[in-house]
Structures are given as structure tokens and as C-alpha cells.
Amino acid sequence: MSFIPKLTDFTGEWQVGRVIQDRLGHAEGRFEGRAFFRPVEIGLAYHEEGELRLGPGPSMTAVRDYLWRIDGERIAVDHGDGKPFHAFDPAFPEAHHLCSPDDYRVHYDFCDWPDWRAVWVVMGPRKDYTMISRYSRV
């Protein structure tokens, strides 16, 4: 059986490496940076920043913010502006988010904790990509 994390297990700083496989654009993207899970009153504020390169283009600074919080037996992930994104059961770490017309599906893998990963498969009329993010403690 793999490790089943609690929300507080994510607290701290993580190194993030990400590969984006864009099947429509026939290109690959890469992200290298850091993610910070900081305790706030209702959960953990997630802030990510680093360098993103899409295909042969120049690298650019990329930033994301989320709020991770407890929702019953699940961990809910909201966008930085507070809008709901997805929620998952840490024991069965998969989630689905429909942002019509696009379909987002994620599988979290905690088998090698404290290293972990998130694999997103995104499909829609103008989207068809897989994004694999690997996290390790700093």
C-alpha cells in the first residue's frame, strides 16, 4: 500500500519539474521551479514559480496559486481566486474537472513519498495534452 498523505504533509517547499506533451501542437514544454505550501487559516496556500519553455520558444517566468484545504475526507484544490478546481481522496487520488468544453483529469501518485507526482490529461476541441509534474522536498 502506498503512503496516504494528510493535508499538513504537503507543508513546506518543493522542487517541481514538469513536462507538457502537447499532441495537438506536436510540441513539448518544460517547467522547472519551486512550489511552496504555506499554512493559512483554511488550509495551505500553494504558490508555484519558475521558468517555462514551450517548444523551441524562449523561456518565460510562470506563476500559479491555489488553495488546498480539507473537505470532509477529501483534499479540495481551489484556484487562487477561490473558485473550485477539483477535490480528491488521498487514498484514491484521482479527480475530474469539467471546464466546458474542456475535460481535465488528474492522478496523483504518492508511492515514492516524499517524492510525488501529478499527471494531468486534458482534452477539448483545442486541447490535447498530458502534463506530468514531479515534486521533491527541498
FISE-849944 format. One record per atom (N, C-alpha, C, CB): residue number from 1; x, y, z; chain; residue in three letters. Coordinates in steps of 0.001 Angstrom, whole numbers, plus 500000, padded with zeros to 6 digits. Glycine has a CB too. Example, Ala and Ser with C-alpha at 12.3 -4.5 7.8 and 13.67 -1.06 7.14 Angstrom:
REM FISE-849944
<1 <513190 494310 507800> 'A' 'ALA'>
<1 <512300 495500 507800> 'A' 'ALA'>
<1 <513200 496700 507800> 'A' 'ALA'>
<1 <511308 495527 509046> 'A' 'ALA'>
<2 <512850 497750 507080> 'A' 'SER'>
<2 <513670 498940 507140> 'A' 'SER'>
<2 <512900 500030 507870> 'A' 'SER'>
<2 <514084 499402 505725> 'A' 'SER'>
This chain:
REM FISE-849944
<1 <500845 498814 500000> 'A' 'MET'>
<1 <500000 500000 500000> 'A' 'MET'>
<1 <500887 501246 500000> 'A' 'MET'>
<1 <499040 500000 501227> 'A' 'MET'>
<2 <500502 502214 499273> 'A' 'SER'>
<2 <501294 503441 499190> 'A' 'SER'>
<2 <500965 504387 500344> 'A' 'SER'>
<2 <501052 504144 497847> 'A' 'SER'>
<3 <501808 505377 500482> 'A' 'PHE'>
<3 <501623 506406 501502> 'A' 'PHE'>
<3 <500347 507195 501213> 'A' 'PHE'>
<3 <502850 507354 501556> 'A' 'PHE'>
<4 <499575 507472 502237> 'A' 'ILE'>
<4 <498362 508274 502101> 'A' 'ILE'>
<4 <498597 509583 502858> 'A' 'ILE'>
<4 <497089 507506 502650> 'A' 'ILE'>
<5 <498838 510663 502141> 'A' 'PRO'>
<5 <499179 511916 502817> 'A' 'PRO'>
<5 <497971 512606 503438> 'A' 'PRO'>
<5 <499844 512853 501846> 'A' 'PRO'>
<6 <498274 513343 504508> 'A' 'LYS'>
<6 <497309 514278 505077> 'A' 'LYS'>
<6 <497660 515647 504509> 'A' 'LYS'>
<6 <497334 514272 506668> 'A' 'LYS'>
<7 <496750 516575 504570> 'A' 'LEU'>
<7 <496996 517903 504018> 'A' 'LEU'>
<7 <498283 518516 504576> 'A' 'LEU'>
<7 <495809 518820 504311> 'A' 'LEU'>
<8 <498492 518385 505877> 'A' 'THR'>
<8 <499665 519008 506501> 'A' 'THR'>
<8 <500986 518416 506017> 'A' 'THR'>
<8 <499577 518872 508001> 'A' 'THR'>
<9 <500967 517211 505461> 'A' 'ASP'>
<9 <502193 516594 504947> 'A' 'ASP'>
<9 <502797 517373 503779> 'A' 'ASP'>
<9 <501910 515169 504513> 'A' 'ASP'>
<10 <501999 518200 503121> 'A' 'PHE'>
<10 <502486 518970 501978> 'A' 'PHE'>
<10 <503182 520271 502385> 'A' 'PHE'>
<10 <501337 519283 501051> 'A' 'PHE'>
<11 <503036 520670 503646> 'A' 'THR'>
<11 <503587 521942 504111> 'A' 'THR'>
<11 <505082 522031 503820> 'A' 'THR'>
<11 <503331 522119 505614> 'A' 'THR'>
<12 <505499 523174 503270> 'A' 'GLY'>
<12 <506911 523410 503034> 'A' 'GLY'>
<12 <507219 523721 501584> 'A' 'GLY'>
<12 <507702 522225 503471> 'A' 'GLY'>
<13 <508497 523566 501243> 'A' 'GLU'>
<13 <508997 523925 499912> 'A' 'GLU'>
<13 <509328 522663 499117> 'A' 'GLU'>
<13 <510247 524837 500022> 'A' 'GLU'>
<14 <508971 522711 497848> 'A' 'TRP'>
<14 <509170 521573 496948> 'A' 'TRP'>
<14 <509857 522042 495658> 'A' 'TRP'>
<14 <507812 520885 496624> 'A' 'TRP'>
<15 <510698 521212 495122> 'A' 'GLN'>
<15 <511236 521430 493780> 'A' 'GLN'>
<15 <510243 520793 492812> 'A' 'GLN'>
<15 <512700 520818 493616> 'A' 'GLN'>
<16 <509941 521502 491704> 'A' 'VAL'>
<16 <508976 520998 490724> 'A' 'VAL'>
<16 <509634 520914 489360> 'A' 'VAL'>
<16 <507719 521899 490664> 'A' 'VAL'>
<17 <509486 519765 488729> 'A' 'GLY'>
<17 <509874 519582 487336> 'A' 'GLY'>
<17 <508648 519119 486575> 'A' 'GLY'>
<17 <511051 518562 487192> 'A' 'GLY'>
<18 <508378 519716 485439> 'A' 'ARG'>
<18 <507146 519403 484712> 'A' 'ARG'>
<18 <507439 519245 483221> 'A' 'ARG'>
<18 <506083 520505 484938> 'A' 'ARG'>
<19 <506803 518253 482628> 'A' 'VAL'>
<19 <506859 518049 481182> 'A' 'VAL'>
<19 <505436 518141 480658> 'A' 'VAL'>
<19 <507520 516667 480809> 'A' 'VAL'>
<20 <505262 518890 479590> 'A' 'ILE'>
<20 <503950 519040 478951> 'A' 'ILE'>
<20 <504063 518478 477542> 'A' 'ILE'>
<20 <503475 520549 478929> 'A' 'ILE'>
<21 <503287 517442 477256> 'A' 'GLN'>
<21 <503297 516800 475942> 'A' 'GLN'>
<21 <502039 517229 475202> 'A' 'GLN'>
<21 <503377 515235 476063> 'A' 'GLN'>
<22 <502197 518178 474289> 'A' 'ASP'>
<22 <501074 518742 473530> 'A' 'ASP'>
<22 <500917 517958 472228> 'A' 'ASP'>
<22 <501296 520269 473238> 'A' 'ASP'>
<23 <499861 517142 472175> 'A' 'ARG'>
<23 <499632 516313 470990> 'A' 'ARG'>
<23 <499061 517119 469822> 'A' 'ARG'>
<23 <498690 515168 471332> 'A' 'ARG'>
<24 <498327 518174 470099> 'A' 'LEU'>
<24 <497788 518999 469010> 'A' 'LEU'>
<24 <498868 519858 468373> 'A' 'LEU'>
<24 <496659 519890 469525> 'A' 'LEU'>
<25 <499690 520466 469190> 'A' 'GLY'>
<25 <500740 521341 468680> 'A' 'GLY'>
<25 <502025 520608 468336> 'A' 'GLY'>
<25 <501034 522407 469680> 'A' 'GLY'>
<26 <502049 519291 468608> 'A' 'HIS'>
<26 <503235 518476 468349> 'A' 'HIS'>
<26 <504476 519124 468956> 'A' 'HIS'>
<26 <503429 518269 466837> 'A' 'HIS'>
<27 <504347 519566 470205> 'A' 'ALA'>
<27 <505445 520241 470885> 'A' 'ALA'>
<27 <505535 519731 472318> 'A' 'ALA'>
<27 <505255 521782 470859> 'A' 'ALA'>
<28 <506664 520009 472932> 'A' 'GLU'>
<28 <506862 519656 474323> 'A' 'GLU'>
<28 <507213 520917 475099> 'A' 'GLU'>
<28 <507965 518579 474476> 'A' 'GLU'>
<29 <506671 521013 476297> 'A' 'GLY'>
<29 <507009 522120 477186> 'A' 'GLY'>
<29 <507704 521576 478414> 'A' 'GLY'>
<29 <505752 522923 477583> 'A' 'GLY'>
<30 <508485 522432 479041> 'A' 'ARG'>
<30 <509175 522052 480281> 'A' 'ARG'>
<30 <509108 523213 481267> 'A' 'ARG'>
<30 <510659 521654 479999> 'A' 'ARG'>
<31 <508899 522849 482527> 'A' 'PHE'>
<31 <508867 523816 483621> 'A' 'PHE'>
<31 <509827 523336 484693> 'A' 'PHE'>
<31 <507420 523993 484196> 'A' 'PHE'>
<32 <510623 524250 485239> 'A' 'GLU'>
<32 <511486 523968 486391> 'A' 'GLU'>
<32 <511281 525095 487387> 'A' 'GLU'>
<32 <513006 523837 485974> 'A' 'GLU'>
<33 <510992 524734 488625> 'A' 'GLY'>
<33 <510777 525777 489616> 'A' 'GLY'>
<33 <510564 525238 491002> 'A' 'GLY'>
<33 <509617 526611 489233> 'A' 'GLY'>
<34 <509909 526036 491809> 'A' 'ARG'>
<34 <509635 525709 493212> 'A' 'ARG'>
<34 <508154 525884 493500> 'A' 'ARG'>
<34 <510479 526593 494164> 'A' 'ARG'>
<35 <507661 525069 494424> 'A' 'ALA'>
<35 <506295 525211 494934> 'A' 'ALA'>
<35 <506384 525347 496444> 'A' 'ALA'>
<35 <505386 523991 494522> 'A' 'ALA'>
<36 <505552 526209 496982> 'A' 'PHE'>
<36 <505529 526470 498415> 'A' 'PHE'>
<36 <504116 526235 498926> 'A' 'PHE'>
<36 <506007 527919 498734> 'A' 'PHE'>
<37 <503964 525367 499923> 'A' 'PHE'>
<37 <502695 525161 500616> 'A' 'PHE'>
<37 <502820 525852 501968> 'A' 'PHE'>
<37 <502349 523620 500773> 'A' 'PHE'>
<38 <502081 526942 502146> 'A' 'ARG'>
<38 <502176 527758 503356> 'A' 'ARG'>
<38 <500858 527689 504124> 'A' 'ARG'>
<38 <502529 529231 503003> 'A' 'ARG'>
<39 <500913 527386 505436> 'A' 'PRO'>
<39 <499677 527330 506217> 'A' 'PRO'>
<39 <498950 528675 506230> 'A' 'PRO'>
<39 <499980 526891 507647> 'A' 'PRO'>
<40 <497655 528614 506003> 'A' 'VAL'>
<40 <496758 529760 506139> 'A' 'VAL'>
<40 <495567 529277 506964> 'A' 'VAL'>
<40 <496303 530335 504723> 'A' 'VAL'>
<41 <494687 530183 507327> 'A' 'GLU'>
<41 <493585 529855 508233> 'A' 'GLU'>
<41 <492741 528663 507758> 'A' 'GLU'>
<41 <492694 531064 508401> 'A' 'GLU'>
<42 <492498 528551 506465> 'A' 'ILE'>
<42 <491586 527493 505991> 'A' 'ILE'>
<42 <492283 526351 505261> 'A' 'ILE'>
<42 <490558 528090 505080> 'A' 'ILE'>
<43 <493601 526292 505309> 'A' 'GLY'>
<43 <494296 525198 504642> 'A' 'GLY'>
<43 <495734 525557 504347> 'A' 'GLY'>
<43 <493586 524823 503361> 'A' 'GLY'>
<44 <496156 525275 503108> 'A' 'LEU'>
<44 <497508 525585 502662> 'A' 'LEU'>
<44 <497443 526418 501389> 'A' 'LEU'>
<44 <498325 524290 502429> 'A' 'LEU'>
<45 <498108 527551 501405> 'A' 'ALA'>
<45 <498226 528367 500197> 'A' 'ALA'>
<45 <499371 527792 499386> 'A' 'ALA'>
<45 <498465 529893 500534> 'A' 'ALA'>
<46 <499096 527476 498128> 'A' 'TYR'>
<46 <500094 526921 497209> 'A' 'TYR'>
<46 <500536 528027 496264> 'A' 'TYR'>
<46 <499525 525694 496412> 'A' 'TYR'>
<47 <501844 528235 496206> 'A' 'HIS'>
<47 <502400 529212 495262> 'A' 'HIS'>
<47 <503525 528518 494514> 'A' 'HIS'>
<47 <502916 530518 495994> 'A' 'HIS'>
<48 <503476 528631 493198> 'A' 'GLU'>
<48 <504477 528000 492342> 'A' 'GLU'>
<48 <505083 529058 491439> 'A' 'GLU'>
<48 <503858 526845 491504> 'A' 'GLU'>
<49 <506389 529012 491265> 'A' 'GLU'>
<49 <507043 529925 490343> 'A' 'GLU'>
<49 <508272 529251 489761> 'A' 'GLU'>
<49 <507422 531247 491046> 'A' 'GLU'>
<50 <508560 529601 488511> 'A' 'GLY'>
<50 <509712 529007 487851> 'A' 'GLY'>
<50 <509797 529454 486412> 'A' 'GLY'>
<50 <509651 527495 487924> 'A' 'GLY'>
<51 <510585 528703 485634> 'A' 'GLU'>
<51 <510802 529010 484220> 'A' 'GLU'>
<51 <510096 527962 483364> 'A' 'GLU'>
<51 <512324 529061 483887> 'A' 'GLU'>
<52 <509325 528448 482390> 'A' 'LEU'>
<52 <508582 527593 481472> 'A' 'LEU'>
<52 <509099 527834 480059> 'A' 'LEU'>
<52 <507048 527864 481562> 'A' 'LEU'>
<53 <509323 526742 479348> 'A' 'ARG'>
<53 <509708 526831 477941> 'A' 'ARG'>
<53 <508749 525937 477152> 'A' 'ARG'>
<53 <511220 526402 477719> 'A' 'ARG'>
<54 <508106 526516 476149> 'A' 'LEU'>
<54 <507179 525774 475288> 'A' 'LEU'>
<54 <507820 525612 473915> 'A' 'LEU'>
<54 <505794 526502 475176> 'A' 'LEU'>
<55 <508049 524350 473524> 'A' 'GLY'>
<55 <508680 524095 472231> 'A' 'GLY'>
<55 <510025 524796 472142> 'A' 'GLY'>
<55 <507770 524552 471087> 'A' 'GLY'>
<56 <510352 525312 470958> 'A' 'PRO'>
<56 <511645 525970 470774> 'A' 'PRO'>
<56 <511652 527434 471215> 'A' 'PRO'>
<56 <512051 525885 469331> 'A' 'PRO'>
<57 <510535 527909 471747> 'A' 'GLY'>
<57 <510423 529311 472128> 'A' 'GLY'>
<57 <511298 529675 473313> 'A' 'GLY'>
<57 <509000 529639 472442> 'A' 'GLY'>
<58 <511349 530955 473625> 'A' 'PRO'>
<58 <512158 531414 474754> 'A' 'PRO'>
<58 <511520 531004 476080> 'A' 'PRO'>
<58 <512337 532941 474700> 'A' 'PRO'>
<59 <512335 530926 477120> 'A' 'SER'>
<59 <511777 530617 478434> 'A' 'SER'>
<59 <511090 531862 478986> 'A' 'SER'>
<59 <512884 530115 479410> 'A' 'SER'>
<60 <510111 531632 479844> 'A' 'MET'>
<60 <509363 532722 480464> 'A' 'MET'>
<60 <509085 532360 481912> 'A' 'MET'>
<60 <508037 533006 479699> 'A' 'MET'>
<61 <508860 533370 482717> 'A' 'THR'>
<61 <508503 533147 484110> 'A' 'THR'>
<61 <507047 532699 484180> 'A' 'THR'>
<61 <508734 534429 484959> 'A' 'THR'>
<62 <506803 531655 484962> 'A' 'ALA'>
<62 <505448 531136 485139> 'A' 'ALA'>
<62 <505132 531080 486630> 'A' 'ALA'>
<62 <505295 529726 484484> 'A' 'ALA'>
<63 <503904 531468 486978> 'A' 'VAL'>
<63 <503460 531525 488370> 'A' 'VAL'>
<63 <502048 530954 488453> 'A' 'VAL'>
<63 <503505 532990 488922> 'A' 'VAL'>
<64 <501767 530201 489524> 'A' 'ARG'>
<64 <500410 529705 489789> 'A' 'ARG'>
<64 <500140 529770 491276> 'A' 'ARG'>
<64 <500224 528254 489265> 'A' 'ARG'>
<65 <498872 529970 491612> 'A' 'ASP'>
<65 <498446 529970 493007> 'A' 'ASP'>
<65 <497177 529137 493156> 'A' 'ASP'>
<65 <498213 531415 493513> 'A' 'ASP'>
<66 <497145 528337 494218> 'A' 'TYR'>
<66 <495973 527542 494561> 'A' 'TYR'>
<66 <495771 527589 496068> 'A' 'TYR'>
<66 <496124 526076 494066> 'A' 'TYR'>
<67 <494637 527124 496511> 'A' 'LEU'>
<67 <494374 526909 497930> 'A' 'LEU'>
<67 <494014 525440 498098> 'A' 'LEU'>
<67 <493224 527853 498465> 'A' 'LEU'>
<68 <494784 524728 498895> 'A' 'TRP'>
<68 <494487 523336 499236> 'A' 'TRP'>
<68 <493845 523347 500615> 'A' 'TRP'>
<68 <495786 522428 499206> 'A' 'TRP'>
<69 <492725 522631 500762> 'A' 'ARG'>
<69 <492017 522634 502040> 'A' 'ARG'>
<69 <491308 521297 502236> 'A' 'ARG'>
<69 <491002 523805 502108> 'A' 'ARG'>
<70 <490922 521040 503476> 'A' 'ILE'>
<70 <490177 519825 503816> 'A' 'ILE'>
<70 <488713 520026 503454> 'A' 'ILE'>
<70 <490330 519474 505329> 'A' 'ILE'>
<71 <488135 519001 502844> 'A' 'ASP'>
<71 <486708 518980 502520> 'A' 'ASP'>
<71 <486201 517581 502853> 'A' 'ASP'>
<71 <486441 519351 500999> 'A' 'ASP'>
<72 <485825 517370 504109> 'A' 'GLY'>
<72 <485423 516034 504560> 'A' 'GLY'>
<72 <486642 515119 504563> 'A' 'GLY'>
<72 <484298 515449 503650> 'A' 'GLY'>
<73 <486557 514009 503840> 'A' 'GLU'>
<73 <487671 513069 503720> 'A' 'GLU'>
<73 <488567 513399 502531> 'A' 'GLU'>
<73 <487144 511648 503590> 'A' 'GLU'>
<74 <488248 514450 501836> 'A' 'ARG'>
<74 <488953 514800 500603> 'A' 'ARG'>
<74 <489832 516038 500798> 'A' 'ARG'>
<74 <487948 515042 499469> 'A' 'ARG'>
<75 <490747 516215 499869> 'A' 'ILE'>
<75 <491510 517450 499780> 'A' 'ILE'>
<75 <490948 518215 498596> 'A' 'ILE'>
<75 <493060 517182 499624> 'A' 'ILE'>
<76 <490452 519415 498859> 'A' 'ALA'>
<76 <489904 520269 497802> 'A' 'ALA'>
<76 <490998 521226 497351> 'A' 'ALA'>
<76 <488637 521054 498295> 'A' 'ALA'>
<77 <491070 521436 496053> 'A' 'VAL'>
<77 <492028 522369 495475> 'A' 'VAL'>
<77 <491225 523447 494758> 'A' 'VAL'>
<77 <493034 521645 494495> 'A' 'VAL'>
<78 <491371 524668 495228> 'A' 'ASP'>
<78 <490688 525811 494622> 'A' 'ASP'>
<78 <491713 526664 493878> 'A' 'ASP'>
<78 <489939 526657 495703> 'A' 'ASP'>
<79 <491256 527356 492855> 'A' 'HIS'>
<79 <492112 528315 492163> 'A' 'HIS'>
<79 <492488 529436 493131> 'A' 'HIS'>
<79 <491403 528888 490896> 'A' 'HIS'>
<80 <493512 530190 492791> 'A' 'GLY'>
<80 <493964 531286 493638> 'A' 'GLY'>
<80 <492899 532326 493908> 'A' 'GLY'>
<80 <495138 531942 493019> 'A' 'GLY'>
<81 <491922 532444 492995> 'A' 'ASP'>
<81 <490838 533421 493189> 'A' 'ASP'>
<81 <489684 532851 494006> 'A' 'ASP'>
<81 <490316 533897 491841> 'A' 'ASP'>
<82 <489825 531605 494489> 'A' 'GLY'>
<82 <488799 530987 495329> 'A' 'GLY'>
<82 <487803 530122 494591> 'A' 'GLY'>
<82 <488066 532032 496047> 'A' 'GLY'>
<83 <487832 530113 493259> 'A' 'LYS'>
<83 <486901 529271 492506> 'A' 'LYS'>
<83 <487315 527805 492626> 'A' 'LYS'>
<83 <486849 529701 491015> 'A' 'LYS'>
<84 <486335 526896 492799> 'A' 'PRO'>
<84 <486655 525469 492934> 'A' 'PRO'>
<84 <487349 524936 491680> 'A' 'PRO'>
<84 <485377 524659 493211> 'A' 'PRO'>
<85 <488309 524041 491903> 'A' 'PHE'>
<85 <489012 523403 490786> 'A' 'PHE'>
<85 <488734 521906 490797> 'A' 'PHE'>
<85 <490541 523674 490862> 'A' 'PHE'>
<86 <489213 521198 491824> 'A' 'HIS'>
<86 <488943 519763 491932> 'A' 'HIS'>
<86 <489162 519327 493373> 'A' 'HIS'>
<86 <489849 518944 490963> 'A' 'HIS'>
<87 <488744 518110 493686> 'A' 'ALA'>
<87 <488959 517526 495006> 'A' 'ALA'>
<87 <489284 516054 494825> 'A' 'ALA'>
<87 <487711 517718 495928> 'A' 'ALA'>
<88 <490110 515531 495726> 'A' 'PHE'>
<88 <490485 514119 495620> 'A' 'PHE'>
<88 <490577 513484 497002> 'A' 'PHE'>
<88 <491824 513968 494876> 'A' 'PHE'>
<89 <490342 512187 497043> 'A' 'ASP'>
<89 <490515 511383 498245> 'A' 'ASP'>
<89 <491971 510932 498246> 'A' 'ASP'>
<89 <489510 510150 498290> 'A' 'ASP'>
<90 <492771 511282 499247> 'A' 'PRO'>
<90 <494181 510894 499241> 'A' 'PRO'>
<90 <494412 509385 499141> 'A' 'PRO'>
<90 <494838 511409 500479> 'A' 'PRO'>
<91 <493432 508574 499558> 'A' 'ALA'>
<91 <493566 507123 499441> 'A' 'ALA'>
<91 <493303 506636 498011> 'A' 'ALA'>
<91 <492608 506434 500407> 'A' 'ALA'>
<92 <492551 507392 497236> 'A' 'PHE'>
<92 <492240 507089 495828> 'A' 'PHE'>
<92 <492411 508388 495054> 'A' 'PHE'>
<92 <490769 506494 495653> 'A' 'PHE'>
<93 <493671 508812 494841> 'A' 'PRO'>
<93 <493965 510186 494424> 'A' 'PRO'>
<93 <493747 510496 492946> 'A' 'PRO'>
<93 <495358 510491 494757> 'A' 'PRO'>
<94 <492493 510529 492552> 'A' 'GLU'>
<94 <492132 510911 491193> 'A' 'GLU'>
<94 <491010 511939 491248> 'A' 'GLU'>
<94 <491706 509671 490358> 'A' 'GLU'>
<95 <490979 512802 490248> 'A' 'ALA'>
<95 <489928 513810 490204> 'A' 'ALA'>
<95 <489631 514166 488757> 'A' 'ALA'>
<95 <490333 515070 491006> 'A' 'ALA'>
<96 <488477 514779 488584> 'A' 'HIS'>
<96 <487997 515184 487270> 'A' 'HIS'>
<96 <487441 516591 487396> 'A' 'HIS'>
<96 <486916 514192 486718> 'A' 'HIS'>
<97 <487769 517425 486415> 'A' 'HIS'>
<97 <487248 518786 486384> 'A' 'HIS'>
<97 <486774 519071 484961> 'A' 'HIS'>
<97 <488332 519828 486847> 'A' 'HIS'>
<98 <485516 519399 484823> 'A' 'LEU'>
<98 <484970 519752 483523> 'A' 'LEU'>
<98 <484846 521261 483456> 'A' 'LEU'>
<98 <483597 519064 483277> 'A' 'LEU'>
<99 <485579 521846 482535> 'A' 'CYS'>
<99 <485513 523281 482273> 'A' 'CYS'>
<99 <485094 523382 480813> 'A' 'CYS'>
<99 <486908 524035 482567> 'A' 'CYS'>
<100 <483812 523195 480596> 'A' 'SER'>
<100 <483250 523026 479262> 'A' 'SER'>
<100 <483810 524058 478279> 'A' 'SER'>
<100 <481730 523129 479319> 'A' 'SER'>
<101 <484291 523590 477160> 'A' 'PRO'>
<101 <484211 522241 476616> 'A' 'PRO'>
<101 <485408 521362 476940> 'A' 'PRO'>
<101 <484051 522314 475149> 'A' 'PRO'>
<102 <486267 521776 477865> 'A' 'ASP'>
<102 <487496 521032 478147> 'A' 'ASP'>
<102 <487320 520103 479340> 'A' 'ASP'>
<102 <488655 521994 478404> 'A' 'ASP'>
<103 <488021 518961 479263> 'A' 'ASP'>
<103 <487943 517922 480277> 'A' 'ASP'>
<103 <489331 517740 480893> 'A' 'ASP'>
<103 <487415 516581 479670> 'A' 'ASP'>
<104 <489438 517929 482205> 'A' 'TYR'>
<104 <490703 517807 482931> 'A' 'TYR'>
<104 <490612 516615 483868> 'A' 'TYR'>
<104 <491033 519112 483721> 'A' 'TYR'>
<105 <491580 515722 483786> 'A' 'ARG'>
<105 <491635 514559 484680> 'A' 'ARG'>
<105 <493030 514474 485280> 'A' 'ARG'>
<105 <491274 513237 483920> 'A' 'ARG'>
<106 <493076 514223 486595> 'A' 'VAL'>
<106 <494370 514150 487278> 'A' 'VAL'>
<106 <494468 512856 488069> 'A' 'VAL'>
<106 <494571 515366 488209> 'A' 'VAL'>
<107 <495677 512337 488122> 'A' 'HIS'>
<107 <496008 511219 489008> 'A' 'HIS'>
<107 <497247 511631 489794> 'A' 'HIS'>
<107 <496251 509874 488200> 'A' 'HIS'>
<108 <497135 511633 491116> 'A' 'TYR'>
<108 <498268 511902 491987> 'A' 'TYR'>
<108 <498896 510569 492371> 'A' 'TYR'>
<108 <497836 512710 493253> 'A' 'TYR'>
<109 <500210 510530 492444> 'A' 'ASP'>
<109 <500936 509309 492806> 'A' 'ASP'>
<109 <501843 509628 493993> 'A' 'ASP'>
<109 <501771 508753 491590> 'A' 'ASP'>
<110 <501550 509005 495142> 'A' 'PHE'>
<110 <502309 509240 496363> 'A' 'PHE'>
<110 <503147 508019 496757> 'A' 'PHE'>
<110 <501364 509613 497498> 'A' 'PHE'>
<111 <503343 507067 495849> 'A' 'CYS'>
<111 <504037 505812 496153> 'A' 'CYS'>
<111 <505477 506006 496612> 'A' 'CYS'>
<111 <504023 504925 494947> 'A' 'CYS'>
<112 <506147 507050 496143> 'A' 'ASP'>
<112 <507547 507285 496494> 'A' 'ASP'>
<112 <507707 508462 497451> 'A' 'ASP'>
<112 <508366 507530 495239> 'A' 'ASP'>
<113 <506702 508699 498298> 'A' 'TRP'>
<113 <506708 509833 499214> 'A' 'TRP'>
<113 <508017 509883 499982> 'A' 'TRP'>
<113 <505524 509755 500183> 'A' 'TRP'>
<114 <508665 511044 500129> 'A' 'PRO'>
<114 <508110 512366 499910> 'A' 'PRO'>
<114 <508189 512857 498467> 'A' 'PRO'>
<114 <508801 513329 500787> 'A' 'PRO'>
<115 <508741 512073 497555> 'A' 'ASP'>
<115 <508624 512436 496145> 'A' 'ASP'>
<115 <507230 512029 495681> 'A' 'ASP'>
<115 <509745 511749 495273> 'A' 'ASP'>
<116 <506595 512871 494904> 'A' 'TRP'>
<116 <505260 512548 494404> 'A' 'TRP'>
<116 <505071 513197 493052> 'A' 'TRP'>
<116 <504161 513009 495391> 'A' 'TRP'>
<117 <504000 512813 492361> 'A' 'ARG'>
<117 <503746 513407 491054> 'A' 'ARG'>
<117 <502257 513556 490803> 'A' 'ARG'>
<117 <504379 512567 489955> 'A' 'ARG'>
<118 <501960 514449 489868> 'A' 'ALA'>
<118 <500588 514669 489405> 'A' 'ALA'>
<118 <500608 514544 487889> 'A' 'ALA'>
<118 <500025 516080 489864> 'A' 'ALA'>
<119 <499723 513712 487365> 'A' 'VAL'>
<119 <499630 513518 485920> 'A' 'VAL'>
<119 <498255 514006 485471> 'A' 'VAL'>
<119 <499858 512010 485526> 'A' 'VAL'>
<120 <498264 515063 484664> 'A' 'TRP'>
<120 <497040 515638 484116> 'A' 'TRP'>
<120 <496893 515242 482659> 'A' 'TRP'>
<120 <497040 517173 484260> 'A' 'TRP'>
<121 <495693 514816 482287> 'A' 'VAL'>
<121 <495343 514588 480884> 'A' 'VAL'>
<121 <494206 515555 480580> 'A' 'VAL'>
<121 <494929 513068 480600> 'A' 'VAL'>
<122 <494430 516425 479594> 'A' 'VAL'>
<122 <493479 517482 479273> 'A' 'VAL'>
<122 <493067 517335 477819> 'A' 'VAL'>
<122 <494085 518890 479540> 'A' 'VAL'>
<123 <491740 517299 477592> 'A' 'MET'>
<123 <491221 517156 476230> 'A' 'MET'>
<123 <490071 518122 476009> 'A' 'MET'>
<123 <490762 515706 475963> 'A' 'MET'>
<124 <489997 518629 474807> 'A' 'GLY'>
<124 <488932 519533 474405> 'A' 'GLY'>
<124 <489084 519833 472929> 'A' 'GLY'>
<124 <488952 520837 475243> 'A' 'GLY'>
<125 <488213 520645 472387> 'A' 'PRO'>
<125 <488284 520939 470951> 'A' 'PRO'>
<125 <489623 521534 470514> 'A' 'PRO'>
<125 <487177 521887 470576> 'A' 'PRO'>
<126 <490258 522297 471403> 'A' 'ARG'>
<126 <491550 522907 471063> 'A' 'ARG'>
<126 <492649 522518 472049> 'A' 'ARG'>
<126 <491416 524424 471020> 'A' 'ARG'>
<127 <492412 521438 472804> 'A' 'LYS'>
<127 <493399 520981 473786> 'A' 'LYS'>
<127 <493521 519465 473726> 'A' 'LYS'>
<127 <493011 521437 475215> 'A' 'LYS'>
<128 <494738 518989 473763> 'A' 'ASP'>
<128 <495015 517558 473857> 'A' 'ASP'>
<128 <496444 517425 474367> 'A' 'ASP'>
<128 <494817 516821 472464> 'A' 'ASP'>
<129 <496594 517408 475697> 'A' 'TYR'>
<129 <497943 517314 476239> 'A' 'TYR'>
<129 <497966 516518 477540> 'A' 'TYR'>
<129 <498517 518705 476469> 'A' 'TYR'>
<130 <499152 516036 477855> 'A' 'THR'>
<130 <499425 515395 479133> 'A' 'THR'>
<130 <500501 516215 479819> 'A' 'THR'>
<130 <499865 513894 478956> 'A' 'THR'>
<131 <500303 516468 481102> 'A' 'MET'>
<131 <501244 517266 481878> 'A' 'MET'>
<131 <501647 516448 483106> 'A' 'MET'>
<131 <500619 518653 482290> 'A' 'MET'>
<132 <502932 516166 483217> 'A' 'ILE'>
<132 <503448 515360 484323> 'A' 'ILE'>
<132 <504329 516248 485192> 'A' 'ILE'>
<132 <504243 514116 483801> 'A' 'ILE'>
<133 <503914 516421 486444> 'A' 'SER'>
<133 <504661 517250 487401> 'A' 'SER'>
<133 <505243 516343 488471> 'A' 'SER'>
<133 <503748 518352 488042> 'A' 'SER'>
<134 <506540 516500 488732> 'A' 'ARG'>
<134 <507235 515730 489764> 'A' 'ARG'>
<134 <507681 516691 490864> 'A' 'ARG'>
<134 <508459 514951 489167> 'A' 'ARG'>
<135 <507383 516309 492095> 'A' 'TYR'>
<135 <507691 517129 493260> 'A' 'TYR'>
<135 <508676 516396 494161> 'A' 'TYR'>
<135 <506406 517484 494036> 'A' 'TYR'>
<136 <509658 517118 494672> 'A' 'SER'>
<136 <510570 516554 495668> 'A' 'SER'>
<136 <510902 517624 496690> 'A' 'SER'>
<136 <511865 516005 495004> 'A' 'SER'>
<137 <511119 517213 497929> 'A' 'ARG'>
<137 <511408 518147 499017> 'A' 'ARG'>
<137 <512695 518896 498760> 'A' 'ARG'>
<137 <511490 517412 500349> 'A' 'ARG'>
<138 <512704 520150 499149> 'A' 'VAL'>
<138 <513921 520970 499057> 'A' 'VAL'>
<138 <514641 520887 500382> 'A' 'VAL'>
<138 <513595 522460 498692> 'A' 'VAL'>
